Amino acid sequence: MAAPKRASSSAKKPAKQAIPVLAPRDVRPAPVVLVSGPEDYFADLAIGLLKRTLRTEDPDLEVTEVEASAYTGGSLATLVSPSLFMESRLVVIDGVQQCTDALIVDGLAYLESPVEGTTLVLRHASGVRGKKLLDAVRAAKDVAIEISCPKPKPNELVDIVLGEFRAERRRIDPSAAAQLVAAFNTDVAELAAAAQQLITVTSGDVTERDVERYYGGRVETTGFKIADAALGGRVRDALALARHGFSTGVHPVPIVAAVAAKLRMMAKVSDQHGSDAQLAKVAGASPWQVSQARRELRDWDDVRLGRAIALVAETDHMVKGGSRDAQFAVERLLRKIATRDV
């Protein structure tokens, strides 16, 4: 048998990351700004802050937005060229993950000699299209910066709410932030908008009472609110909230997912020692979630907890097509969890 061929020493290696990678709120002017990652809320936040900064420096800032999929060769030179009155320019090219070959060619050339007084933003959400241009930008030391916009993890959503308040020099109680997350946990932009609305309509520190006042109806019909009632042993509340949720359009799947998430967190902290903050690092959660899971564990032993997790898996199959009556399957789950009948 022939020996396997060795990789050629001349094989092209990935471009080395030579530019700073910043969080969206830390964006700053640079000749080229790469805004990468799938979360559009973070991308819009970064580009909006950059636009505001540039406009503060030059009120006559000229802003141009272009779709990468419609880009034609030679257009970039026109877009970045100084005008007669030498106003600063911000050129935003959106959807670079769908760019034309012409944009790659022109973009690579532009990196060699950026135009003074112009900021070029390249928005790339995901995928390999345009990788050659991205690699060149990431290797362009002293020319470019990158703004990372990943999809946040569930345990990072509370920090997003807290960040919205800190940016406005306001404060929200962590428990109130968690309550807001429970109501708006499926869309980061919607969550941030809800936080901004609270900042606008309240004064002083925001508490759970404020969240309940403005978003009480939304909070009541979330999967986590229903799961809280079931794991708290409040069978009537759990069933009432679920039925109200069904009547207002809440799907059975997120309810089951919420129960599953809370049971998994309980399993992670069961029989563990240490402070809530210490266990939060291990469990990949927030300290308040660990604290809540510990409280909910008081009525559970490991055997019953394992049976409950198995019941959730069975119900998950049922609400995803394994049963003709998904709502009944959810009510059965909630009843058994609330009464510890597992």
C-alpha positions in Angstrom: 0.0 0.0 0.0 1.4 3.4 -0.9 2.3 5.7 1.9 -0.2 8.6 2.3 1.0 11.9 0.8 2.2 14.5 3.1 0.6 17.9 2.9 2.6 20.3 0.8 4.6 22.7 2.9 3.6 25.4 0.5 -0.1 24.9 1.1 -1.8 28.2 1.8 -2.4 28.8 5.5 -5.4 30.8 6.8 -4.7 34.5 7.1 -3.5 35.5 10.6 -5.9 37.7 12.6 -3.8 40.9 12.9 -6.6 43.5 13.7 -8.5 44.2 16.9 -11.8 42.3 17.5 -14.2 44.5 19.5 -17.6 44.2 21.0 -20.4 46.2 19.3 -20.6 48.9 21.9 -16.8 49.4 21.6 -16.8 50.3 17.9 -14.6 53.1 16.9 -13.7 54.8 13.6 -11.1 53.0 11.3 -10.5 53.1 7.6 -12.2 49.7 7.2 -14.6 48.2 9.7 -15.6 44.5 9.3 -18.9 43.8 11.1 -19.1 40.0 11.3 -21.5 37.5 12.7 -25.2 36.5 12.5 -26.8 38.7 15.1 -28.3 41.7 13.2 -29.2 43.5 16.4 -25.5 43.8 17.4 -24.5 44.7 13.8 -27.1 47.5 13.6 -26.1 48.7 17.1 -22.4 48.9 16.1 -23.1 50.6 12.7 -25.5 53.1 14.4 -22.9 54.0 17.1 -20.2 54.4 14.5 -22.4 56.6 12.4 -23.2 58.8 15.5 -19.5 59.1 16.3 -18.5 60.1 12.8 -21.4 62.6 12.6 -20.2 64.2 15.9 -16.8 64.7 14.3 -18.3 66.0 11.1 -22.0 67.0 11.0 -21.8 67.0 7.2 -20.9 63.3 7.1 -22.1 61.7 3.8 -23.6 58.2 4.3 -24.0 55.7 1.4 -25.4 52.2 1.8 -24.9 49.5 -0.8 -26.1 45.9 -1.2 -23.2 43.6 -1.9 -25.3 41.3 -4.1 -25.9 44.2 -6.5 -22.4 45.6 -6.6 -20.8 46.3 -10.0 -17.1 46.6 -10.8 -15.5 50.0 -10.2 -18.3 51.3 -8.0 -16.2 51.4 -4.9 -13.8 54.0 -6.3 -16.8 56.3 -7.0 -18.4 55.7 -3.5 -15.2 56.5 -1.6 -13.9 59.4 -3.6 -13.9 62.8 -1.8 -16.7 65.2 -2.9 -16.1 68.8 -4.0 -16.6 70.0 -0.4 -14.4 67.3 1.1 -17.1 66.0 3.5 -16.2 62.8 5.5 -17.8 59.6 4.1 -19.2 56.5 5.5 -19.8 53.7 3.0 -21.7 50.7 4.3 -21.7 47.5 2.1 -24.3 45.1 3.5 -24.7 41.4 2.8 -21.0 40.7 1.9 -21.9 37.0 2.4 -23.7 37.4 -0.9 -21.2 39.6 -2.7 -20.3 39.7 -6.4 -16.8 38.7 -7.5 -16.3 42.4 -8.5 -16.6 43.5 -4.9 -13.9 41.0 -3.8 -11.6 42.3 -6.5 -12.2 46.0 -5.7 -12.2 45.4 -1.9 -8.8 43.8 -2.1 -7.4 46.7 -4.1 -8.9 49.2 -1.7 -7.2 47.7 1.3 -3.9 48.5 -0.3 -4.7 52.3 -0.3 -7.7 53.4 1.7 -9.1 56.9 1.1 -8.4 59.4 3.9 -11.6 60.7 5.5 -13.6 57.7 4.4 -14.8 54.8 6.6 -15.7 51.6 4.8 -18.0 49.2 6.6 -18.3 45.6 5.4 -21.2 43.7 6.9 -20.8 39.9 6.7 -23.3 37.7 8.5 -22.1 34.2 7.9 -20.9 31.7 5.3 -17.7 31.2 3.2 -18.7 33.6 0.4 -16.3 36.5 0.4 -13.8 34.7 2.6 -10.8 35.9 0.6 -11.8 39.5 1.2 -12.5 38.8 4.9 -9.1 37.2 5.4 -7.4 40.2 3.7 -9.3 42.6 6.0 -8.3 40.5 9.1 -4.7 40.7 8.1 -4.7 44.5 7.4 -3.0 45.7 10.5 -3.4 49.4 11.2 -6.1 49.7 8.6 -9.1 47.7 9.9 -10.9 46.6 13.0 -13.5 43.8 13.4 -16.8 44.0 15.3 -18.0 40.6 16.4 -21.7 40.0 16.4 -22.4 36.4 17.5 -25.8 35.0 18.5 -26.0 35.3 22.2 -26.3 32.3 24.5 -29.4 32.1 26.7 -27.3 32.8 29.8 -26.1 36.1 28.1 -29.5 37.6 27.6 -29.7 39.2 31.1 -26.3 40.8 30.5 -27.8 42.4 27.3 -30.6 44.0 29.3 -28.2 45.2 31.9 -26.0 46.6 29.2 -28.9 48.6 27.6 -29.5 50.2 31.0 -25.8 50.9 31.7 -25.5 52.6 28.3 -28.2 55.1 29.5 -26.8 55.4 33.0 -29.8 53.6 34.4 -30.1 50.5 36.6 -32.5 47.5 36.5 -32.6 44.9 39.2 -31.1 41.6 38.0 -34.3 39.8 38.9 -36.3 42.3 36.8 -33.9 41.9 33.9 -34.4 38.1 34.2 -38.2 38.7 34.1 -37.9 40.7 31.0 -35.8 38.0 29.4 -38.5 35.5 30.2 -40.9 37.6 28.2 -38.7 38.4 25.3 -36.2 35.6 24.9 -36.7 34.7 21.2 -35.5 37.9 19.6 -32.6 40.0 20.8 -33.8 43.1 19.0 -37.2 42.8 20.6 -35.6 42.3 24.0 -33.5 45.4 23.6 -36.5 47.4 22.4 -38.4 46.3 25.5 -35.5 47.4 27.7 -35.4 50.8 25.9 -39.1 51.2 26.4 -38.8 50.6 30.1 -36.0 53.2 30.2 -38.3 55.7 28.5 -41.4 55.2 30.6 -39.8 54.8 34.0 -37.5 56.8 36.3 -35.1 55.6 38.9 -34.2 51.9 39.3 -36.4 49.5 37.4 -37.9 46.6 39.5 -39.9 43.5 38.9 -43.0 45.5 39.6 -42.2 47.8 36.7 -41.7 44.9 34.3 -45.0 43.3 35.5 -46.8 46.6 35.1 -45.7 47.2 31.4 -45.2 43.6 30.2 -47.3 41.6 32.6 -49.5 40.0 30.0 -46.4 39.0 27.9 -44.6 37.6 30.9 -47.6 35.5 32.0 -47.7 33.7 28.7 -44.1 32.7 28.3 -42.8 29.2 28.6 -40.6 30.0 31.6 -43.5 31.6 33.5 -45.5 28.4 33.0 -42.5 26.2 33.9 -41.9 28.2 37.1 -45.5 27.5 38.2 -45.2 23.8 37.5 -41.8 23.4 39.2 -43.1 25.5 42.1 -45.9 22.9 42.6 -48.6 25.3 41.6 -50.6 23.0 39.3 -53.6 25.3 38.9 -51.5 28.3 38.0 -49.4 26.2 35.6 -52.5 24.9 33.8 -54.2 28.3 33.8 -51.2 30.1 32.4 -50.7 27.4 29.7 -54.4 27.6 28.6 -54.2 31.4 28.5 -51.0 31.1 26.5 -52.6 28.6 24.0 -55.5 31.1 23.5 -53.1 33.9 22.7 -50.9 32.0 20.3 -48.1 30.4 22.5 -47.0 27.2 20.9 -46.6 24.0 23.0 -42.9 23.5 21.9 -41.4 26.5 23.8 -43.3 25.5 26.9 -41.8 22.1 26.9 -38.4 23.6 26.1 -38.6 25.9 29.1 -39.5 23.0 31.4 -36.6 21.0 29.9 -34.1 23.9 30.4 -35.1 24.4 34.0 -34.8 20.6 34.8 -31.4 20.5 33.1 -30.2 23.4 35.3 -31.5 21.6 38.4 -29.6 18.5 37.4 -26.4 20.5 36.8 -26.4 22.0 40.3 -27.8 19.0 42.2 -25.4 17.9 45.0 -23.0 20.6 44.0 -21.3 22.7 46.6 -20.1 26.3 46.3 -21.6 29.8 45.9 -24.2 30.6 43.2 -21.5 32.6 41.4 -19.0 29.7 41.5 -21.6 27.2 40.2 -22.8 29.7 37.5 -19.3 29.5 35.8 -19.4 25.7 35.8 -23.1 25.5 34.7 -22.8 28.2 32.0 -25.6 30.2 33.6 -26.2 33.3 35.6 -26.0 33.3 39.4 -29.7 34.0 39.7 -30.5 30.9 37.6 -28.4 28.8 39.9 -30.1 30.2 42.9 -33.5 29.5 41.5 -32.6 26.0 40.5 -31.4 25.3 44.0 -34.6 26.5 45.5 -36.6 24.3 43.1 -34.5 21.2 44.0 -35.9 21.1 47.5 -38.8 18.8 46.5 -36.7 16.6 44.2 -34.3 13.7 44.5 -32.1 12.5 41.7 -34.3 9.5 40.8 -37.4 11.7 40.5 -35.5 14.3 38.6 -34.3 11.7 36.1 -37.8 10.5 35.6 -39.0 14.1 35.0 -36.3 14.7 32.4 -37.4 11.4 30.6 -41.0 12.6 30.7 -40.0 15.9 29.1 -38.2 14.1 26.3 -41.3 12.0 25.7 -43.5 15.1 25.7 -41.1 16.9 23.4 -41.6 14.1 20.8 -45.4 14.3 21.2 -45.6 18.1 20.7 -43.4 17.8 17.6 -45.7 15.5 15.7 -45.9 12.4 17.9 -49.4 13.2 19.2 -52.6 14.5 17.7 -53.2 16.8 20.7 -50.0 18.6 21.6 -51.8 20.9 24.1 -53.1 17.9 26.0 -49.5 16.5 26.1 -48.3 19.8 27.6 -51.0 19.8 30.2 -50.2 16.2 31.2 -46.5 17.2 31.6 -47.3 20.2 33.7 -49.7 18.3 35.9 -47.2 15.5 36.6 -44.4 18.0 37.2 -46.4 20.1 39.5 -47.7 17.2 41.6 -44.4 15.4 41.4 -46.2 12.4 39.9 -43.2 11.0 38.0 
